């Protein structure tokens, strides 16, 4: 019979990607359970140890009310005109920073008297830092804290001001600086949203110290606020004192000059009409100048006091505001509206119509109050500039009038000037003296815009650790890490394990799945007629049936059984497939074309020579090399023979092609066990002359890249791949992979069928 021409390669349609099911992910987790369980247990162990090692932390809380306007301030006769204009939008932010300042912390430590204490206990500490427990806990503490912060999130609070670790403030020793840093580390300022309330929170492992520290900070803040306001009045008093001393010297100098003039000129007087007119004009101008200068000094004092009040934050304490009936009326209305809002807040929510209405009214009243105070500040500035301009104008007019008077009666005018200067200096001196006394009285009266709403009480329940929450976080984190690691390893493992993966990789018909089996009952190779498990036999029968449908043409069916690499069980597959075909009553020849590492003769316990290599080199006849398989009717064997140095040349020779063609007269099936495709070229040469190729893939052994490369090699050799087989499937170990192909009740069915037959 002529040689069977190889069929053109046909490519099966690529199967649609199968939809992932939840059970597929469960199977992956079950497969990698011995990785997931230790990881989960390690994370849980570390989390529990870290939770148990934490010391309880307590928190003392003080609630403060910080107002922008200060009640009950001293009244000075229109001198301390002020308004709330210095309160910008950053007022409360400034106060929060003051609460966290080092100066306030120093005051608080002074109040507590803990400069020499061993430690403040204002942070969580570990119960046991030694031994195995301490080593394990310290090793995972930082990692656990990071995971916890990512899941729970850091609490929203104002960050403590950054302090340089090596710089020491003026007037502080290194020990004091360290104690202040330690004290600040436990302090937190938490503004109450949409209110003027601020919570001072202090954390410590000592509940008594937590409450004492919070109260000390509040007390120190109130004292510091009062000191700021006192400083404002003191600055005004110091300025007035300096001006008063200067004016006293001016009075003394003018009186001395007048007395000297009298003694020298014996009090010359002017009697003529012209002199009287000039003197009258000089008198009027001098009086006006004196009044303007006095007014300018008063306005300047008010202006300077306003600047001092603005820098110290006590502008609302000035008399100009307190004496303004309209402003006081607006303050009263604003206070009434705020009390109404507090009453309504007890009954309604923030979005209630009444709450919105009262909030709008408060904003309107507050804006009106700020506007009125702004008018006062602007009025003070305008009045000062007007007084200064008027003084300069009168001074110029007076100077001109003096020149005219000197021309008429120099001595008389000079006398009058000296006399009026004395009177003017005396008036200014009396005005400054009165203002200084009023300022001294005002500086002795102290008030503050800060009120303690709730003092800190000794906490009875710690805020840390949150045992239940921490354990939940640990459990969730452990599960997340374990599952993530499982799927990461599964993703990186590109070995073919399931029929679905094999189909998606090769895109050729899948003929069957062959379970792994050790040896037969008598210790020989696992052949389907030699006492192997029933499921192993049925798997080969299924492959045989599928292969028969793929090779329905008449004549010799030459099937090459190959794989991508060694160790995938192709020899065992080809041997059992040949036995399965022989059991159907057909004449089958099993030929071992792997002349490098032959295995067929070992499986059937037959001699290796003479064989195929002997035939190709004319050292043996076909009748000598081909022999019947023992105890298997219809099956003949052709071993590899002597291992030659040039197997590829023998398999690619014309003699080999003619030999294959001659077998059609004697056999129905020719099963060829060939070398792996990716190792040597023998497999591709043999596949080119066969009517079909059965590709064997070792389960959980061969990578997708290797399988694709081997398939491409066969396609390049113009071979027809009729199907693929997944071999060495460990059904018992990886049942989660093959549940849709094999279940335990199938095995019971096989056994029952065999017993009945």
C-alpha positions in Angstrom: 0.0 0.0 0.0 1.2 3.5 -0.8 2.4 5.8 1.9 -0.4 7.6 3.8 -0.1 11.3 3.0 -0.2 13.5 6.0 -3.3 15.5 6.3 -3.2 19.3 6.2 -3.3 20.9 9.6 -6.7 21.9 10.8 -7.1 24.4 13.6 -10.0 23.9 16.0 -12.1 27.0 16.8 -10.9 28.6 19.9 -13.4 27.8 22.7 -15.0 30.7 24.4 -13.5 31.6 27.8 -15.5 29.8 30.5 -17.2 32.0 33.0 -15.6 32.0 36.4 -17.7 30.6 39.2 -17.4 31.3 42.9 -16.5 27.7 43.5 -13.4 28.1 41.3 -12.0 30.6 43.8 -12.9 28.4 46.7 -11.0 25.5 45.1 -7.9 27.7 44.7 -8.1 28.6 48.4 -8.6 25.0 49.4 -5.7 23.9 47.2 -3.3 26.5 48.9 -4.7 26.0 52.3 -1.4 24.9 53.7 -0.1 28.3 52.8 -3.1 30.3 53.8 -3.6 28.7 57.2 0.0 29.3 58.6 -0.1 32.9 57.3 -3.4 33.6 59.0 -2.3 31.9 62.2 0.9 33.9 62.3 -0.9 37.2 61.8 -3.5 36.3 64.4 -0.8 35.3 66.9 1.1 38.6 66.4 -2.1 40.6 66.6 -3.2 38.9 69.8 0.2 39.3 71.4 0.4 43.0 70.4 -3.1 43.6 71.9 -2.4 41.8 75.1 0.9 43.6 75.6 -0.6 47.1 75.4 -1.1 49.1 78.6 -4.4 50.8 79.2 -4.4 54.4 78.2 -6.8 56.9 79.7 -7.9 60.3 78.4 -8.8 63.4 80.4 -11.1 65.9 78.7 -11.7 69.6 79.3 -14.3 71.6 77.4 -13.5 75.3 76.8 -15.7 78.1 75.4 -13.6 80.7 73.6 -15.5 83.9 72.8 -14.4 86.7 70.5 -15.8 89.5 72.7 -14.8 90.0 76.3 -17.4 91.2 78.9 -16.8 93.3 82.0 -13.8 95.4 80.9 -12.7 98.7 82.4 -14.2 101.9 81.1 -11.9 104.8 80.1 -13.3 108.1 78.8 -13.4 107.4 75.1 -9.8 106.4 75.1 -9.8 102.7 74.5 -12.0 102.7 71.5 -11.9 99.2 70.0 -13.8 96.7 68.0 -13.6 93.0 66.9 -12.0 93.9 63.6 -8.7 92.2 64.6 -10.5 88.9 64.9 -10.0 87.5 61.4 -11.0 84.0 60.2 -7.8 82.6 61.6 -8.6 83.7 65.2 -9.5 80.2 66.4 -6.7 78.6 64.5 -4.4 80.9 66.4 -5.9 80.0 69.7 -5.5 76.2 68.9 -1.8 76.8 68.2 -1.4 78.7 71.4 -3.0 75.8 73.3 -0.2 73.6 71.8 2.6 76.1 72.3 5.7 75.4 74.4 5.2 78.4 76.6 1.7 77.2 77.6 3.2 73.7 78.2 5.8 75.2 80.4 3.1 77.0 82.5 1.2 73.7 82.8 4.2 71.7 83.9 4.9 74.5 86.5 1.3 74.2 87.8 1.6 70.4 88.0 5.1 70.5 89.5 6.3 67.5 87.5 9.7 68.8 86.3 11.5 66.2 88.3 9.0 63.3 87.8 10.6 60.1 86.4 8.2 60.0 83.5 4.8 61.5 82.7 3.1 58.3 81.4 1.4 60.1 78.5 1.7 57.3 75.9 0.9 53.6 75.6 3.6 51.3 76.9 4.1 47.5 76.8 3.3 45.3 79.7 6.4 43.1 79.1 9.3 44.2 77.0 11.6 41.2 77.8 11.6 37.5 77.0 10.2 35.8 74.0 6.9 37.6 74.2 8.7 41.0 74.2 10.9 40.0 71.2 8.0 38.8 69.2 5.8 41.8 70.0 8.5 44.3 69.3 9.2 42.7 66.0 5.6 43.0 64.7 4.5 46.1 66.6 5.4 48.6 63.9 3.9 46.4 61.1 0.7 45.9 63.1 0.3 49.6 63.8 0.7 50.4 60.1 -1.9 47.8 59.0 -4.2 49.1 61.7 -3.8 52.7 60.7 -4.6 51.8 57.0 -7.8 49.9 57.9 -9.2 52.2 60.7 -7.6 55.5 59.7 -5.9 58.0 61.9 -8.2 60.0 64.3 -8.9 63.5 63.0 -7.1 65.9 65.3 -4.8 68.9 65.1 -1.2 67.7 64.8 1.2 68.7 67.5 3.6 71.5 66.4 6.8 70.1 65.1 9.7 70.5 67.5 13.3 70.3 66.5 14.8 67.4 68.4 18.1 69.2 69.3 17.2 72.8 69.7 16.5 74.2 73.1 14.4 77.3 73.7 15.7 80.3 75.5 15.7 79.9 79.2 15.2 76.1 79.0 17.7 73.4 80.0 18.0 70.3 77.9 16.1 68.3 80.6 13.3 70.9 80.7 13.0 70.9 76.9 12.7 67.2 76.9 10.0 67.3 79.6 8.0 69.9 77.6 8.2 67.7 74.5 7.1 64.7 76.6 4.2 66.7 78.0 3.1 67.9 74.6 3.1 64.4 73.1 0.1 63.5 75.2 -1.9 66.7 74.4 -4.5 66.9 71.7 -6.7 69.9 70.7 -10.0 68.9 69.2 -12.3 71.7 68.1 -16.0 71.0 68.2 -17.3 71.5 64.7 -19.7 74.5 64.1 -19.2 75.9 67.6 -16.9 77.9 69.8 -16.2 75.0 72.0 -12.8 73.3 72.1 -11.9 70.0 73.8 -8.5 69.6 75.4 -7.6 65.9 75.5 -4.7 64.5 77.4 -3.8 60.8 77.2 -1.8 59.0 79.9 -1.5 55.6 81.4 -2.3 57.2 84.7 -6.0 58.3 84.8 -5.4 60.8 87.6 -2.5 62.4 85.8 -4.6 62.5 82.6 -7.4 64.6 84.3 -4.9 66.8 86.2 -2.9 67.6 83.0 -6.0 68.5 81.0 -7.2 70.8 83.8 -3.7 72.3 84.2 -3.5 73.2 80.5 -7.0 74.9 80.7 -6.0 76.9 83.8 -2.7 77.9 82.3 -4.4 79.0 79.1 -6.9 81.2 81.0 -4.1 82.8 83.0 -2.1 83.5 79.9 -5.1 85.0 78.2 -5.6 87.4 81.1 -1.9 88.3 81.1 -2.1 89.2 77.4 -5.0 91.6 78.2 -3.2 93.1 81.2 -0.1 93.7 79.0 -2.2 95.9 76.7 -3.3 98.3 79.4 0.3 98.3 80.8 1.7 99.3 77.4 -0.8 102.2 77.3 0.1 103.3 80.8 3.8 103.2 80.0 3.4 105.3 76.9 1.3 107.9 78.8 3.9 108.0 81.6 6.6 108.8 79.2 4.6 111.6 77.7 3.7 112.9 81.1 7.3 113.2 82.2 8.2 115.0 79.0 5.3 117.5 79.5 6.3 118.1 83.1 9.7 119.2 81.9 8.0 121.4 79.2 5.9 123.2 81.9 8.9 123.8 84.1 10.9 125.2 81.2 8.1 127.5 80.1 7.5 128.8 83.6 11.3 129.5 84.0 11.4 131.3 80.7 8.4 133.5 81.7 9.9 134.4 85.0 13.2 135.3 83.5 11.5 137.6 81.0 9.6 139.3 83.7 12.7 139.9 85.7 14.6 141.2 82.7 12.0 143.5 81.2 9.9 144.2 84.4 6.7 142.9 82.8 6.4 145.3 79.8 2.7 145.6 78.8 1.2 146.7 75.5 -1.5 149.4 75.7 -2.1 150.8 72.3 -5.0 149.6 70.1 -2.9 147.9 67.5 -1.1 145.9 70.0 -4.3 145.0 71.7 -5.7 143.8 68.4 -2.6 141.8 67.7 -2.5 140.4 71.2 -6.2 139.5 70.9 -5.6 137.6 67.7 -2.6 135.9 69.2 -4.6 135.0 72.2 -7.4 133.5 70.1 -4.9 131.6 67.9 -2.9 130.4 70.8 -6.1 129.2 72.6 -7.2 127.4 69.4 -3.8 125.8 69.0 -3.8 124.7 72.6 -7.2 123.2 72.2 -6.1 121.5 68.9 -2.9 120.2 70.4 -4.8 118.8 73.3 -7.3 117.2 71.0 -4.5 115.8 68.9 -2.7 114.3 71.9 -6.0 112.7 73.0 -6.7 111.4 69.6 -3.1 110.1 69.3 -3.4 108.4 72.7 -6.6 106.8 71.5 -4.9 105.8 68.2 -1.8 104.3 70.0 -4.1 102.5 72.5 -6.0 101.0 69.6 -2.8 99.7 68.0 -1.7 98.1 71.3 -5.2 96.6 71.8 -5.0 95.1 68.3 -1.7 93.5 68.8 -2.7 92.0 72.2 -6.2 91.0 71.3 -8.1 93.2 73.8 -9.7 95.8 71.5 -13.1 95.0 72.8 -12.0 96.1 76.3 -11.6 99.8 75.3 -14.1 102.3 76.6 -15.1 103.6 73.1 -16.9 100.2 72.6 -18.2 99.8 76.1 -19.6 103.4 76.2 -21.4 103.0 72.8 -25.0 102.3 73.7 -25.8 101.0 70.2 -22.9 98.6 70.2 -23.9 97.4 73.7 -27.4 97.0 72.5 -26.2 94.9 69.5 -24.1 92.7 71.9 -27.1 92.2 74.0 -29.2 91.2 71.0 -26.5 88.8 69.8 -26.3 87.2 73.3 -30.1 86.8 73.3 -30.0 85.1 69.9 -27.2 82.8 71.0 -29.2 81.8 74.1 -32.2 81.2 71.8 -30.1 79.0 69.5 -28.8 77.0 72.5 -32.4 76.4 73.6 -33.6 75.5 70.1 -30.6 73.1 69.7 -32.0 71.0 72.6 -35.2 70.4 70.6 -34.2 70.6 66.9 -31.5 69.4 64.6 -29.0 71.6 62.8 -31.1 71.5 59.5 -34.4 72.4 61.2 -36.1 75.6 59.8 -36.0 77.2 63.2 -32.3 76.5 63.7 -31.6 77.9 60.2 -33.6 81.0 61.0 -31.9 81.7 64.3 -28.5 80.9 62.8 -29.2 83.5 60.0 -30.3 86.0 62.6 -27.1 85.5 64.6 -24.9 85.9 61.5 -26.8 89.2 60.7 -26.4 90.5 64.2 -22.7 89.6 64.3 -22.1 91.3 61.0 -23.9 94.4 62.1 -21.8 94.4 65.4 -18.6 94.1 63.5 -19.7 96.8 61.1 -20.4 99.3 64.0 -17.1 98.5 65.6 -15.4 99.1 62.3 -17.0 102.5 62.1 -15.6 103.3 65.5 -12.0 102.4 64.5 -12.3 104.3 61.3 -13.7 107.3 63.2 -10.8 107.3 65.6 -8.3 107.2 62.8 -10.1 110.0 60.9 -10.4 112.1 64.0 -6.7 111.8 64.7 -5.8 112.8 61.2 -8.2 115.8 61.4 -6.8 116.9 64.7 -3.3 116.6 63.4 -4.1 118.7 60.3 -5.9 121.3 62.4 -3.0 121.6 64.8 -0.6 122.1 61.9 -2.8 124.7 60.4 -3.2 126.6 63.6 0.5 126.3 64.2 1.3 127.9 60.9 -1.3 130.7 61.5 0.2 131.3 64.9 3.7 131.6 63.6 2.6 134.1 61.0 0.8 136.2 63.7 3.9 136.1 65.9 5.9 137.7 63.1 3.4 140.5 62.8 3.2 141.0 66.5 7.0 141.2 66.8 7.0 144.0 64.4 4.6 146.0 66.6 5.6 145.3 70.0 8.2 142.5 70.3 8.6 142.6 74.0 4.9 142.7 74.6 4.2 139.8 72.3 7.1 137.8 73.7 5.7 138.2 77.1 2.3 137.1 76.0 3.7 134.1 74.2 5.6 133.0 77.2 2.6 133.4 79.4 0.4 131.5 77.0 2.9 128.7 76.6 2.9 128.3 80.3 -0.8 128.0 80.4 -0.9 125.6 77.4 1.7 123.3 78.9 -0.1 123.3 82.2 -3.4 122.3 80.5 -1.7 119.5 78.5 0.1 118.3 81.7 -3.2 118.2 83.6 -4.9 116.2 80.8 -2.1 113.7 80.6 -2.1 113.3 84.4 -5.8 112.6 84.5 -5.5 110.0 81.6 -2.6 108.3 83.3 -4.6 107.8 86.5 -7.5 106.3 84.5 -5.2 103.9 82.7 -3.7 102.7 86.0 -7.1 102.0 87.3 -8.0 100.1 84.1 -4.9 97.9 84.2 -5.8 96.6 87.6 -9.1 95.2 86.3 -8.6 91.8 84.6 -11.1 89.7 82.6 -10.9 86.9 80.0 -13.0 85.6 77.1 -12.3 81.9 78.0 -14.7 79.9 80.1 -14.3 76.3 81.3 -17.6 74.5 80.5 -16.7 71.0 81.7 -13.6 70.3 83.8 -11.7 67.0 83.4 -12.7 64.2 85.7 -10.7 61.1 86.4 -11.6 58.7 83.6 -12.9 55.3 84.7 -12.7 53.5 81.4 -9.5 53.5 79.2 -9.7 54.5 75.6 -7.0 52.1 74.5 -6.6 49.4 73.6 -9.7 48.6 71.6 -9.4 44.8 72.2 -12.5 43.8 70.2 -11.8 46.1 67.3 -8.1 45.2 67.2 -8.9 41.5 67.1 -11.4 42.1 64.3 -8.8 44.1 62.4 -6.3 41.3 63.0 -8.7 38.7 61.8 -9.6 40.7 58.7 -6.0 41.6 57.9 -4.9 37.9 58.4 -7.6 36.7 56.0 -6.8 39.4 53.5 -3.1 38.7 53.6 -3.6 34.9 53.4 -6.1 35.0 50.6 -4.0 37.6 48.7 -0.9 35.4 49.0 -2.9 32.4 47.8 -4.1 34.1 44.7 -0.7 35.7 44.1 1.0 32.3 44.1 -1.8 30.8 42.0 -1.4 33.6 39.5 2.3 33.1 39.3 2.0 29.3 38.9 1.5 29.0 35.1 1.6 25.2 35.0 -1.3 23.5 33.3 -3.5 21.7 35.9 -7.0 21.5 34.5 -8.6 20.5 31.2 -10.0 24.1 30.9 -6.4 25.4 31.0 -5.3 22.8 28.5 -8.1 23.7 26.1 -7.4 27.4 26.4 -3.7 26.9 25.7 -3.7 24.5 22.7 -7.1 25.1 21.1 -7.3 21.4 20.0 -9.9 18.8 21.0 -9.5 17.5 24.5 -9.7 13.7 24.4 -9.6 12.8 28.1 -8.1 13.0 31.5 -5.9 10.2 32.8 -5.5 9.7 36.6 -2.2 8.9 38.2 -1.5 5.3 39.2 1.5 3.8 40.9 2.0 0.2 39.8 -0.2 -2.7 38.9 -1.1 -5.5 41.4 1.8 -7.8 40.3 4.4 -5.0 40.5 4.7 -4.4 36.7 3.9 -1.4 34.7 0.4 0.1 35.1 -1.3 -1.4 32.0 -5.1 -1.4 31.8 -5.1 -5.2 31.5 -2.9 -5.7 34.6 -5.0 -5.1 37.6 -5.0 -1.2 37.7 -7.9 0.8 39.3 -11.2 0.9 37.4 -11.1 4.6 36.9 -7.7 4.3 35.2 -9.1 1.7 32.8 -12.2 3.7 32.0 -10.2 6.9 31.4 -8.2 5.1 28.6 -11.3 3.7 27.1 -12.7 7.2 27.0 -9.6 8.5 25.3 -9.8 5.5 22.8 -13.4 6.3 22.0 -12.7 10.0 21.4 -9.7 9.2 19.2 -11.8 6.8 17.1 -14.2 9.6 16.3 -11.3 11.8 15.4 -9.8 9.2 13.0 -12.8 7.8 11.1 -11.0 7.3 7.8 -10.2 3.8 6.4 -6.8 2.4 6.1 -3.9 2.5 8.5 -4.2 5.0 11.4 -0.8 6.0 12.4 -0.9 8.0 15.7 2.1 9.6 17.2 2.0 10.0 21.0 4.4 12.8 22.1 4.7 15.5 24.7 6.6 18.8 25.2 9.2 17.5 27.5 10.4 14.3 29.3 8.7 12.8 32.3 5.1 13.5 31.2 4.1 9.8 30.7 3.8 9.6 26.9 5.2 6.1 26.8 2.7 4.8 29.3 -0.1 6.6 27.5 0.9 5.1 24.1 1.2 1.6 25.6 -2.2 1.7 27.3 -3.8 3.3 24.3 -2.5 0.5 22.1 -3.8 -2.1 24.6 -7.2 -0.4 24.6 -7.4 -0.4 20.8 -6.4 -4.1 20.7 -9.2 -4.9 23.1 -11.7 -3.7 20.4 -10.6 -6.6 18.1 -8.4 -4.5 15.8 -4.8 -5.3 14.8 -2.5 -2.8 16.6 1.2 -2.2 16.3 3.0 -0.3 19.1 6.2 1.1 17.8 8.9 2.7 20.0 10.3 5.5 17.9 12.2 7.0 20.9 15.6 5.6 20.1 17.3 7.8 22.7 15.4 6.8 25.8 13.2 3.8 24.9 10.6 2.7 27.4 8.1 0.4 25.5 10.2 -2.8 26.0 10.4 -2.1 29.7 6.7 -1.6 30.1 5.9 -5.0 28.3 8.9 -6.8 29.8 10.2 -7.6 26.2 13.7 -7.5 24.7 14.9 -4.2 23.3 16.6 -5.8 20.2 16.1 -6.4 17.4 13.9 -3.3 16.9 13.2 -0.3 14.8 16.9 0.9 14.6 17.9 -2.6 13.5 15.3 -2.5 10.7 16.4 0.9 9.5 20.0 -0.2 9.3 19.1 -3.6 7.6 20.5 -5.5 10.5 17.2 -7.4 11.1 14.0 -8.3 9.3 10.5 -7.1 10.1 9.5 -10.6 11.1 12.3 -10.6 13.6 11.8 -7.2 15.1 7.9 -7.2 15.3 6.6 -9.6 17.9 3.3 -10.3 19.6 2.6 -8.7 23.0 2.3 -11.4 25.7 -1.3 -12.1 26.8 -2.8 -9.3 24.7 -4.5 -10.5 21.6 -4.3 -8.2 18.6 -1.3 -6.2 19.9 2.2 -6.4 18.3 5.3 -4.6 19.6 8.2 -3.0 17.7 10.9 -2.0 20.3 13.4 0.8 19.6 16.2 -1.6 19.1 19.9 -0.7 19.4 20.4 2.9 20.4 21.9 4.5 17.3 24.1 7.7 17.1 21.8 9.3 14.5 18.1 8.6 15.3 16.8 11.7 13.5 18.5 10.6 10.2 17.0 7.1 10.5 13.5 8.4 11.2 13.7 10.9 8.3 15.0 8.4 5.8 13.1 7.0 2.8 13.4 3.5 4.3 11.4 4.6 7.3 8.7 6.1 5.1 8.4 3.0 3.0 8.3 0.8 6.1 5.4 2.9 7.5 3.5 2.5 4.2 4.0 -1.2 4.2 2.4 -1.7 7.6 -1.1 -0.8 6.2 -1.4 -4.3 4.8 -1.0 -5.9 8.2 -2.3 -3.5 10.9 -5.3 -1.3 11.5 -3.6 1.0 14.0 0.0 2.1 14.4 0.7 3.7 17.7 4.1 5.5 17.7 5.8 6.4 21.0 8.0 9.4 19.9 10.6 11.5 21.8 9.5 14.8 23.3 9.0 17.6 20.8 11.0 20.3 22.6 14.0 18.1 23.4 15.0 16.7 20.0 13.8 16.9 16.4 12.8 13.2 16.2 9.2 13.8 17.4 8.5 16.4 14.7 10.0 14.1 12.0 7.8 11.2 13.0 4.7 13.4 13.4 5.1 14.6 9.8 4.5 11.1 8.4 1.7 10.2 10.8 -2.0 10.6 10.2 -2.4 12.2 13.6 -0.7 13.4 16.8 -1.9 12.8 20.3 -0.3 15.4 22.6 0.3 14.4 26.2 0.6 17.0 28.9 1.6 16.2 32.5 -0.8 17.7 35.0 0.7 20.3 37.3 4.1 19.8 35.6 4.2 21.5 32.2 4.0 25.2 31.8 1.8 26.9 29.3 4.7 28.4 27.4 6.3 25.0 26.9 3.0 23.5 25.7 2.4 26.4 23.2 6.0 26.1 21.9 5.7 22.3 21.4 2.4 22.8 19.5 3.9 25.4 17.3 6.8 23.1 16.5 4.3 20.3 15.5 2.4 22.8 13.3 5.6 23.9 11.7 6.3 20.2 10.9 2.9 20.0 9.1 1.6 17.5 11.7 -2.0 17.1 12.5 -2.7 17.3 16.2 -6.0 15.4 16.6 -6.3 16.0 20.3 -4.7 16.4 23.8 -4.6 14.3 26.9 -4.1 15.5 30.5 -2.0 12.8 32.1 -1.0 12.0 35.7 -3.9 13.8 37.3 -3.9 13.4 41.1 -7.6 13.2 41.6 -7.4 12.4 45.3 -5.1 15.2 46.2 -6.5 17.9 43.9 -10.2 16.9 43.9 -11.2 20.6 43.8 -9.7 20.9 40.3 -11.4 17.9 38.8 -14.8 17.8 40.5 -16.6 18.5 37.2 -14.8 15.5 35.5 -14.6 12.9 38.3 -16.3 12.2 41.6 -16.0 9.4 44.1 -19.3 7.9 43.1 -17.9 7.3 39.6 -15.4 4.9 41.1 -18.1 2.9 42.9 -20.0 2.7 39.6 -16.9 1.3 37.8 -16.4 -1.3 40.5 -20.1 -2.3 40.4 -20.0 -2.6 36.6 -16.9 -4.8 36.6 -18.3 -7.1 39.3 -21.5 -7.6 37.3 -19.5 -8.3 34.1 
